[in-house]
Amino acid sequence: MPRPPVPRPIPAPPPPGGASLRQRRDSAAQRASHLPVSNETSAGGIVVKVTDGCAYVACIGRRNRAGRLEWCLPKGHIEAGETPEDAAIREVAEETGIDAEIIQPIGIIDYWFTGDDRRVHKVVHHYLLEAKGGTITTENDPDQEAEVAEWIAVDDLRQRLAYPNERKMAQAAIELLNPQS
């Protein structure tokens, strides 16, 4: 007795407008995998000032590739001969106008991103710093990456910072500043 044919699934029709999203992602991932890889190391951190019993952190706003303003912590590349601590103090001053001293290290984050011509593995050393002087401004940012700088209340950091890794650094700083929380 002949067996009935095995039913075969019918492929889903393609979405309107061309290739599926999965194919586009795979294609982008394939292109990125052929790009050269570079490693970058940066330093920066959470600069705190206390005014009327409330702690504030100096943050900067930068435009992402889509043109949207994203709030982040000041940071930048470690230059030849600099320690991560030296770079953190310099970058904070350049990007925010605030002179600060390191209180202690908070942590190190790393992530990957793809530029037009390379994939980048970035490592960032974060420090807890105390503001000692200066006026918050982006006027001294040599790369003009920061569009705006602002003091943000510590309690608002987790909602305002754009990147999850920086929100983790903010949480670590909050716990250092207020061990009872």
C-alpha positions in Angstrom: 0.0 0.0 0.0 1.6 3.4 -1.0 2.3 5.9 1.7 0.6 9.2 1.5 2.9 12.1 0.7 4.6 13.8 3.6 3.1 17.3 4.0 5.7 19.9 3.5 5.5 23.4 5.1 4.7 26.1 2.6 7.2 29.0 2.8 5.8 32.2 4.1 5.5 34.9 1.5 8.2 37.6 1.6 7.3 40.8 3.3 6.3 43.7 1.1 9.3 45.7 -0.2 11.8 42.9 -0.7 14.0 40.7 1.5 13.1 39.7 4.9 14.5 41.6 8.0 16.4 38.4 8.9 18.2 38.4 5.6 19.0 42.1 6.0 20.5 41.5 9.4 22.4 38.5 8.2 23.8 40.5 5.3 24.8 43.4 7.6 26.5 40.9 10.0 28.3 39.2 7.1 29.6 42.6 5.8 30.7 43.6 9.3 32.5 40.3 9.9 34.8 41.1 7.0 35.8 44.5 8.3 39.1 45.0 10.1 38.9 45.1 13.9 40.5 47.8 16.0 40.8 48.1 19.7 40.2 51.4 21.5 40.6 52.3 25.2 39.0 55.3 26.8 38.4 56.7 30.2 35.9 59.0 31.9 33.4 58.9 34.5 30.8 60.2 36.9 31.6 63.7 38.1 29.6 64.6 41.2 28.8 67.9 42.9 26.4 68.4 45.8 24.2 71.5 45.9 21.7 72.0 48.7 22.0 68.4 49.8 21.3 67.0 46.3 23.9 65.2 44.3 24.3 66.1 40.5 26.4 64.5 37.8 27.9 66.2 34.8 26.6 64.6 31.6 26.9 65.4 27.9 24.5 65.1 25.1 25.7 63.8 21.7 23.9 63.2 18.5 23.8 59.6 17.4 23.9 58.5 13.7 20.2 59.0 13.4 20.5 62.6 14.7 18.8 62.0 18.1 20.4 63.6 21.2 21.6 60.9 23.6 22.8 61.6 27.1 26.0 59.9 28.2 29.0 60.2 30.6 32.0 62.2 29.5 34.8 60.0 28.2 37.5 59.8 25.6 40.6 58.2 24.2 43.6 57.7 26.4 46.5 59.6 24.7 50.1 58.4 24.5 51.8 58.5 27.9 48.5 59.0 29.8 47.2 56.7 32.5 43.4 56.0 32.5 43.1 58.3 35.5 44.9 61.2 33.7 42.7 60.7 30.6 39.5 60.6 32.7 40.3 63.9 34.4 41.4 65.5 31.0 38.3 64.2 29.1 35.9 65.4 31.8 37.5 68.9 31.7 37.4 69.0 27.9 33.8 67.7 27.4 32.1 69.4 30.4 34.4 72.3 31.5 34.5 70.8 35.0 37.8 70.4 36.9 37.6 67.2 39.0 39.6 64.8 41.2 39.2 61.1 41.2 37.6 59.6 44.3 37.9 56.0 43.2 37.5 53.6 40.2 33.9 52.4 39.5 34.4 49.8 36.8 35.3 49.0 33.3 32.9 48.3 30.5 33.5 47.0 27.0 31.4 46.9 23.9 31.6 46.5 20.1 30.3 48.8 17.4 30.7 48.9 13.6 31.9 52.0 11.9 31.9 52.6 8.1 35.3 51.0 7.7 35.9 48.8 10.7 34.6 47.0 13.8 35.7 48.5 17.1 36.1 46.7 20.4 36.0 49.6 22.9 37.1 49.4 26.6 36.1 52.3 28.9 37.5 52.9 32.4 35.0 54.7 34.6 35.8 56.7 37.7 33.9 58.4 40.4 35.1 62.0 40.5 34.4 65.0 42.6 33.9 68.4 40.9 36.4 71.0 42.2 35.6 73.9 39.9 34.8 75.2 36.5 31.6 76.0 34.7 29.6 73.3 32.8 30.1 73.9 29.1 31.1 72.0 25.9 33.1 75.0 24.5 36.4 73.3 25.2 35.6 70.0 23.6 38.3 69.8 20.9 36.4 67.2 18.8 33.1 69.0 19.2 31.4 65.6 19.9 29.5 66.9 22.9 26.7 69.2 21.8 25.5 70.1 25.3 26.6 69.5 28.9 24.3 69.6 31.9 24.2 68.8 35.6 21.7 65.9 36.1 20.3 64.9 39.5 21.8 61.5 40.5 18.2 60.2 41.0 17.5 60.9 37.3 20.6 59.3 35.8 19.2 55.9 35.2 16.3 57.4 33.2 18.4 59.9 31.3 21.5 58.0 30.3 21.1 56.4 26.8 23.3 53.3 27.3 22.7 50.3 29.6 26.4 49.9 30.5 26.6 53.6 31.6 23.4 53.2 33.6 25.2 50.3 35.4 28.2 52.6 36.1 25.7 55.2 37.5 24.1 52.6 39.7 27.5 51.6 41.1 28.4 55.3 41.8 25.0 55.8 43.5 25.8 52.8 45.8 29.2 54.2 46.6 27.8 57.6 47.4 25.0 56.2 49.5 25.9 52.8 50.9 22.5 52.5 52.8 20.5 52.5 49.5 
